[in-house]
Amino acid sequence: MAQFSGNIGISTGQTDKYSLLLDVSEKSYSIENNTSQVEWWVGIRSNTAYHNHYGLSETYVVNINGTVVHNAVHTPTVNSGATVWVASGTTTVSHNADGSKSISVSASFNNADRGTYLPTTGSCSGSLKLTTIPRATVPSVDKPSLDCGSVIKFTGTSASSNFSHKLYTTWNNEEKLIATIDKGSTAVSYSYTIPTSWEKNMPNTTSAIATFILETLNGNTVIGRKSINATVQVRSGVLPTIGNPTIEDTNSISKAMGLYVQSQSCIKFTIPTSGNQGSTITSVSTKFNDQTYSGSTFTTQAIQNSGTLTYTITVTDSRGRTATKSGSVNVVAYNPPSLTNVSAKRANSSYAVDESSGTYALLHFKVGFTSLSNKNVTSFYIQYRASGATSWTKINSWANNYTLNQDYKAGNLFTSTTTTYEIAFGVKDKFMSDYSWQIVTVTPTYTLINFGKDGKSLTFFGQDGNNANRLTVNGDLAINSVKENTSSTKMLVNGGNTVMYRDWNKLVNSIKSAMYPVGSVYITYNNVNPGTFLGGTWERFGQGRTLVGEGTGNDGSTSMSFTANSTGGLYNHSMVRNDIGYIYYGALLNSNGNQMGVHDHDKNMKTKIPLMQPYITVYFWRRTA
């Protein structure tokens, strides 16, 4: 809509007290008739708060596109500062042959009454550009959305059988002529196959808009162009590709066996993938053994399960499309070598157990290995020595015998009845670099104080028989003073004789002092002063520290001496990267016992490294008096 205005003079000669108004707008147009409906309004406006008039005979003339569409007398009431529209109407305007059109518009005002302050004459004019009416043939398609490789059909009705047409595509920012349709019919029709090569122009999406343009010509003159869009889609079968994965064992031992072995094999996957029709791979994910791994190459932790373990590979491309591939890996069950029911006892020459005087060795053991289809190389080894000796003497060994369970008569080994002996049982298989040892101690037949295995009995001067709630003394018992006491307590003495003692408390206290003399260390879960039940004076010590034996120790590469009552060690230690480079924390634990990861620290940044071993807290008490 456009509004035009002009001044209307008054009888006193002033020109700005009233305005003539003309509003013109295009209400609609007809493609078929190549015409527009133009609406107009004519009126008058008082421009001040003092100028008004009523019932004057005023002539209003309206001209649209060179044609007078209104010429009439009106008698409006015009209040001060008000706008009054006095007439309106519509008129039809024909467009040019190409559908374009601009029109001239004007209006005039005349009042024959020249009374004081009354409006006299005025006019206004201008031009208005109308909508260009499309004259070209409008195309339609039978498929607004279709896959590449499919056929799309274009149709349309031409305004004249003398018009010819050209069909273009606009794809990938390029306009290309695909067909010429000769004149001779008002029915326009053409079928076109969407090239599959267009998919390569959609690497990151599954669809895009293609524009098709139908150009209408009259001879060589282009009347107009009309476009229509269609959604072109990547075919549903265009998916990322997954090749056959390469699966190999990074454990050279199990790899040489040709087996994936439980708790030993770490499996490396290498997965070949590729995009399709221009797409690229954005992610590769593999679910295997209840774990999800990312990337086209990864190595698992040691596989803790056995049996047929399945994997599923999922690949996603830049279009968001996925493909999957499944397979399986057969993992052979495996357990580390086991050594159970181990014992070593003194026996007589007939190999009857004789803990009191036997010098022959009766050994019992149960050994189990996993054969891995007889590919596992195994060894079981037994050796012994007198406690404190620097070298061992071999008793026997077995190779590749996967199950052993026997009482073994080892010969006359314990020749000294006053010497403690150590028997070392060792197991090893192909996955181990050295034997795993279990050492059993054979005590002398003579022992000053010996506790029962279940902790409920005690024997002096010999081996305890593990008879619950019994104190046995294999020898004479002397008491310095005896007080008269009406009560008495029985005590089992060597040979089964029963002796009566009247000062039992003194005996018990003597035993307690012998068991825990001054300087003894008592370890307990309970925060109870042992003086309440053992007697003597005790104090807490060693809070927050472990105990180390006095003397010189060697960890295999370094010797270190420890003097009695000395302290040392750190809970954690600050280091910088220049000191230590890359630090592997996998073997270090924080104070909560959780394993830490691998970190690469800035070379100037100090890092506190926890140095604590896994621990459990107890109470240490030391007897001082």
Secondary structure by P-SEA (a helix, b strand, c coil): cbbbbbbbbccccccccbbbbbbbbbccccccccbbbbbbbbbcccccccccccccbbbbbbbcccccccccccccccccccccccccbbbbbbbcccccbbbbbbbbbbbcccccccccccccccccccccccccbbbbbccccccccbbbbbbbbbccccccbbbbbbcccbbbbcccccccccbbbbbbbcccccccccccccbbbbbbbbbbbccccccbbbbbbbbbbccccbbbbbcbbbbbbccaaaaaacccccccbbbbbbbbbbccccccccbbbbbccccccccccccccccccccbbbbbbbbbccccccccccbbbbbbbbbccccccccccccccccccccccccbbbbbbbbbbbcccccccbbbbbbbbcccccbbbbccccccccccccccccccccccccbbbbbbbbbbcccccccbbbbbbbbccccccccccccccccccccccccccbbbbcbbbbbcccccccbbbbbbcccbbbbbbcaaaaaaaaaaaaaccccbbbbcccccccccccccbbbbccccbbbbbccccccccbbbbbcccccccccbbbbcccccccccccccccccccccccccccccbbbbbbcccbbbbbbbbbbcc
